[in-house]
Structure formats: C-alpha cells, structure tokens
C-alpha cells in the first residue's frame, strides 16, 4: 500500500500564521504538524509516500523532508494548484498510485494511540476502509450512520441535523479503483470534489468497511488557532508525563525496520544539539524507552 499526505489548502482559518508558512508546517508543540500524519504512515509500514501541497509551499516541504531516504522511505511531491476538495488528491497522484491500494491522510489531522490504523491496513483486501470517531459536534464533519447491527447505512457531509455522533476522520484506505471514481465525481455545492461522495460510492456497492476507533484513540483536527493550541498542549502533556515523543518519524522508521540501528545512530549524530536530538539519543541507547508509540 502507498500513502498520500494531503497538505494543501489556503489555511485561511489559521490566518495570519499561514501568511508565513503552510498550515501543515506550523508547530504542534515541538514538531512541524506534518510530522504527525507522516509518522502514522511510517508506523503502519507504508514506505512509498506522496505529499501534495501548493506550488508555493512544496519547496518548504522538500527542504524539511527531502526524499525520505534518511528514514528508509521515498517521498514524492505533487502540486495542488487550486484546492478543489480532498478527492482531488487521487487525480493529482494518479501516476503515483498506479495499480496499488492507497492510504490518504490529511496533513492537519493528528492521530495518537490505539492500533486501529495499522490493523486496518493489515486487514485491507480491497474496496474502501474508513474510520468513525465519536464527537460532540458531528455537524462539522462527514458523518456515518449505523444500523442496529452496527453496519454503516449512510454517509453525509457536514449535515445540519446529523444522524449520529460518529464523524469520519481524515484517514482513508482505498483500492486503485478510487482514481476512476474520483474522475467521475461532480463538484458539490461547495465547488469541491467530496471525499464523502467517494465513500458513498463504495458503500452503495457494498465495498465500504467502517472501523470504529476505540476510546483509547485520539483524533485531533488542528486546522484552527484554538485547535492547534489544544493539540500542542495535549502532545506536550503526554510527552512530559510518559517521557516519549509523539509524531517522531525517525523512531517509527527504526521500529518498522526501514532503517538499521546503525543508520539511526548516524542520523541522530547529524542533528543539531536540541531536545529532539536528546530524545533520539536516548532511544538509540535504550535509556528510558518504554515502548514505541505509533503517532
């Protein structure tokens, strides 16, 4: 399975921060926001990744992430000239996807704890697989409705009167047919190619699996100033209390075997003196390491 990180958009809800740098390059406590979804993909065993962003921001992502070889992965880059919906990502990355299945994750979504995502990838055998997370404000999101047997029966984008409190977070798994489905979509009233319409297509064909995320899982949408602050505070609290870092691609790559212990140690040696290097040095020596946290 290949992976896509969608890190485009104008980031208007974070103005004036995004006058300086892309939303997905803003700090979430001690790391750029994009590190968190990238770490989710790496921790799930995905090593071929495509990052999509605006023409102005792509050079900054390339400067930050390079080609991914330092983490034993490959990162390709594609331009999103105009933000025209999440589903547009599959058209932009068509040549990258080819005949492979693909995981799409939004660059401003942060997932912490739980094993729902790696387990869903391991179990994926075609069609589509999405997730459901219980929220208090479902009208802000795509919403999935379940029947009495727990089967998904409907999907609706930002409904005025939600039929459930289960929102669909920004991570999705699809077979390669998603490209053809996206190509046939018509823009919604918002002028966008809606990811919910793709999910509806799979649902109507009986090819959609919905995974309910456990209470131990955390989903943070950091697209506004207040939610960005909340996400930073949450990450800071967890890191200080547990002594581990979240959203750390170097550690995820080591854990997944994408890089060797020797490569990891060389990578750490090349970093400047900072708290991030101090943590990775402790991982290299095994000091204080209490087990890998996937995101």
C-alpha positions, 0 to 999 in steps of 0.5 A, a space after each residue: 500500500 502507498 500513502 498520500 499526505 494531503 497538505 494543501 489548502 489556503 489555511 485561511 482559518 489559521 490566518 495570519 500564521 499561514 501568511 508565513 508558512 503552510 498550515 501543515 508546517 506550523 508547530 504542534 508543540 515541538 514538531 512541524 504538524 506534518 510530522 504527525 500524519 507522516 509518522 502514522 504512515 511510517 508506523 503502519 509500514 507504508 514506505 512509498 509516500 506522496 505529499 501534495 501541497 501548493 506550488 508555493 509551499 512544496 519547496 518548504 516541504 522538500 527542504 524539511 523532508 527531502 526524499 525520505 531516504 534518511 528514514 528508509 522511505 521515498 517521498 514524492 511531491 505533487 502540486 495542488 494548484 487550486 484546492 478543489 476538495 480532498 478527492 482531488 488528491 487521487 487525480 493529482 497522484 494518479 501516476 503515483 498510485 498506479 495499480 496499488 491500494 492507497 492510504 490518504 491522510 490529511 496533513 492537519 489531522 493528528 492521530 495518537 494511540 490505539 492500533 486501529 490504523 495499522 490493523 486496518 491496513 493489515 486487514 485491507 483486501 480491497 474496496 474502501 476502509 474508513 474510520 468513525 470517531 465519536 464527537 460532540 459536534 458531528 455537524 462539522 464533519 462527514 458523518 456515518 450512520 449505523 444500523 442496529 447491527 452496527 453496519 454503516 447505512 449512510 454517509 453525509 457531509 457536514 449535515 445540519 441535523 446529523 444522524 449520529 455522533 460518529 464523524 469520519 476522520 481524515 484517514 482513508 484506505 482505498 483500492 486503485 479503483 478510487 482514481 476512476 471514481 474520483 474522475 467521475 465525481 461532480 463538484 458539490 455545492 461547495 465547488 469541491 470534489 467530496 471525499 464523502 461522495 467517494 465513500 458513498 460510492 463504495 458503500 452503495 456497492 457494498 465495498 465500504 468497511 467502517 472501523 470504529 476507533 476505540 476510546 483509547 484513540 485520539 483524533 485531533 483536527 488542528 486546522 484552527 488557532 484554538 485547535 492547534 493550541 489544544 493539540 500542542 498542549 495535549 502532545 506536550 502533556 503526554 510527552 512530559 508525563 510518559 517521557 516519549 515523543 509523539 509524531 517522531 518519524 525517525 523512531 517509527 522508521 527504526 521500529 518498522 525496520 526501514 532503517 538499521 540501528 546503525 543508520 539511526 545512530 548516524 542520523 541522530 549524530 547529524 542533528 543539531 544539539 536540541 531536545 529532539 536530538 536528546 530524545 533520539 539519543 536516548 532511544 538509540 541507547 535504550 535509556 528510558 524507552 518504554 515502548 514505541 508509540 505509533 503517532 
